[in-house]
Amino acid sequence: MENRPNVNVAAIGPEEVPVIDLSGDIDERIVEEVGNACKEWGFFQVINHGVPLHLLEAMKETSKEFFDQPMDEKKAAKRDEVNPVGVVCQEYAREMEKLAFKLMEIICLSLGLPGGRLKGYFEEQTSFLRINHYPPCPFSDLTLGCGRHKDFDFLTVLAQDDVGGLEVKRNGKWVPVKPDPTALIINVGDICQVWSNERYKSAEHRAVVNGEKERYSIALFLVPSHHVMVKPLEELVSEEDPPKYLPYNWGKFYATRNRSDYKKQNVDNIQIHDFRVPN
């Protein structure tokens, strides 16, 4: 029953994912609002984020054009500078990456760290884009587009269309994220949870499907270089608050996750709780 879409869903109302205005320079208000959202929700939406709206629309249109193709054409598609899909994706990825690094700086400041504290971990970053397509489903009350999960990255920047379908778990209830095609959705990932020594926690979320309309979303997953050892930052641990996680290598962690996700061949689906220090 936990995986049914209509179980424990809160109506859109007082319990809404915070919306943060990023216009202007990074100031005390922005740092405080982002810090509170990370601490209380692990999710928030941003407006006036600097990513051109025409580029968001172009990416959504390009995504639809791609998924509307026959399967054999989709499999044969090459993502390079000659293919329009590749050109739009590259421009989109650059803008989203710029926003992601700005948010990383804000998150660092909200934790009392220098804004550039984490920059060195991303010199050979392995960040990537993922385009999701959810066709209409006549049994939308019985199935999910994407089951409940937490993201394994540092943070995710998500664009969704006006159909909506993303839900965040908060206080035992699934809270729908109100669709706003001009906003971008940000969520804290597992790496942020570990680096912050659980000051900020990765939030569980899922995607429901629509009975009549197809839905698209495009996500940028911000992840560090393969060689990075992920562990609680030394500035955020103390004798009173010791490290809650053992170090793990990001590249090996990601490779193991890929094997378990796609091959399904006797490979444990590794999670950060495997590195949690027992209480």
N, C-alpha and C positions, 0 to 999 in steps of 0.2 A: 504493500500500500504506500510505502514511503516514496516509491518512484512514480506514483500516479500524479498527474499535473494538478488536480484540484484538491489535493490533500494539504490542509494547513496553509492555505494561501490567504494572505492579508490583502484587503482591498486597497487600491491606491488612495492614500489619504494622509493622515498625520504622520504615519511611518513612511516617509519617502527618503530615498537616497539623497544625500546633500548635493546641492548644486553650487559650484564655486565659480565666481567671476575672476578670470585670470588677466583681465585688461590692466594695462599699465605695468610698471616695474614690480619686481618681487618686493613685497613689503610685509610688515608685521601682520596685517590682516590676512593676507594670503597664506603666510606660513602657519598662522594659528588655525585657520579654517581647514587647511589640508591636513595638519597634524591631528586635529580633532576628528576629521572624517576617517583618517587611517586608523585611529585608535578605537573609535566607536563603531565603525561600519566595515572598514577594509575596502569600501567602495565609495565612489563619488562621481558626479558628472561635472564637466568643466565647460563653460561658455566663454566666448571671446578668447579662444585658445590660440589663435594665430594661424591655424591651418585654414587655408582658403576654402570657402564653402563651395566654390565652383569645382575645386579638386575633389572634395568629398562626393559631390554629385557625379563627377566624371568617373570616379572609382566605382560607385554603385552601378552606374550604367554599364561600365565595362564588365563588371562582375556578372550582370544579368545577361549581357551579350555572350559571354563565355559559356555560362551554364545553359543557355538556350540552344547551343550547338548540339548536333548528334554526338553520341558518346565517342565514336571513332575519331571525330575531329578534335574533341577535347583531349583525347589521349595523345594525338599527334601534334598538338600545339607546342610551339617552341617559345619560351619566354626570353626573348633577347631584344636588342635595340631596334630590330626591324619590325617586330610584332607590336602593334599598338597596346596590347595588354601589358607587355613588358615595359613600354615607355611610361604608361600611366602608373603602373605599380611602382616603378623606380622613383618617380616624382613624389608619389603619395608616401612611399616609405621614408624618403628623406625628410618630408615635413613632419610625419608622425614621430620619427626618430628625434628630431629637434625638440618637439614637445615633450617626449619621454625624458630626455636628458634635463630639460628645464624642471620637470616634475621631480626627477631624482634629486636635483639640487635643493628644491623646496623641502622634500622629505628629509634630507640631511639636516637642513637648518632647523626643521621642526623637532629633530632629535637632539638638538644642541651641538651638532657637528659642523665643521666647515662645509660650505656648499659643494666644494669639489672633492670631498672625502672619498667618494667611491669611483671617481673618474678613471683611476688607474686600472681598475678591474675590467674596464670595457674597451681597452685599447685594441683588442682583436675580438670584439664582441661577436656573438653568434646569434644575434636577434633575427627574427623572421616574421613574415606576414602570413596570415591564414585567412582565406576567404571561405565563409560558411554559407551554404544554401539550404534552406529548409522548405521543401515543397509543401503545398497544402495537404492536410491530412484529414480525411473524413472521420477519423477516430481520435481527434485531438484531445478528447477528455480521457483517453486511455493510454496515450503514449507521449514520450518526450522527444524533442529534437536532439537534445544533448543531456545526458544524465548528470546528477549532482557531482561536483568535483571542485577541486581547488587548483589554481594555476601554479606551475612549478617555477615560474620566472621571478624577476624582481618586481616588475609591474607590467600590466597589460593596458594598452590603449585601444578601445573598441569603438567602432562606428556602427550604429545600427540604423535601420530604416524606420519609417513611421508605423510599421506593423507592430513592432515590439515583440516581446517574448522572453527577454532576459529576466530572471528572478534571483534575488539574493536571500540567503537564509539569515534571519535575525531573530534572536530570542525564540527559536523553535518554529517560526513562521516564515513562509516564502513571501517575500515582498517584491512585487513587480517593479521593474525600473521603467519609469514613465518615458515613452519614446519622445525624443526631440531630435529631429534630423540635423539641427545646427549644433548640437552638443556632442561631446565625446565622453565615453564612460571609462573611468580609470579604476582598476582594482589592484590591490596589494597581492603579491605572490609569495610563494614559500621562501624564496631567497631573502626577501625583505623581512619576513618573519624571523628567519635565523639571524641575519645581520643585526637586527634590532633587539635580539634576545627576547623576542615576544612582546616588546612594547607595542608593535603593530602585528596583527595576525592576518594571515591569508583567509579570505572569506569564501565559504562554500556557495556555489551558484549553479544554475542550470538554465536550460532553454526549453520553452514550451513551443508547440507548433500551433498554427492557425488552421481552422477548418476550411477556410475559403481563400486565403491569400498566401502566396509564397513570401518568404522572409530572407533577407540577406544581412550579414554582418561581416565586418572586416576587422581583424585583430592584429595589432603589433605586439609581439612578446619581446620585452627587453631582457636580454640575458647576457651574462659576462663572457669573458674569454674562456676557452676550454680548460686552460691550465689553472684557473682560479680555484683556490681552496675556500669553500664557503664555511664560515664559522661566525659566531657572535663577535662583533667588533669590540676590540679591547677597551675602547672608551665607554662602552655600555655595559660592562661587567664589573663586578666588585665582589668583595667578600660577602656582602649582604645579598647580592644578586649575581651569583656565579653563572658561568656559561650553561645554557640549557641544552646545547647541542654539541656533539662531537664534530670535528671538521670532516667535510667530504669534498671530493674533487668534482667540480661541475661537469667537466667533459665526460667522465666515467658515469656519473649519475644520469646524464642525459642519454648516453648510449644505452645504458641498461634499461631506462624507461622506454626508449624506442623499441628495443627488442621485445619487451613485455607487451607493449601496446599493439604492435603490428604482427609479430610472429606468433604470439600466443603459444610458445613452445617451452614449457617448463622453466620459464624465467619469472622470478618474482617481480611483481609490480612495485618497484622500490618507491618509498615515500620518505619525506623528511622525518617522520616519526621513527623511522628505523635508526636515526642518529640522535634521537632525544635522550638526554641524560636522565636516568631514573630519578624520581624524587626521593 
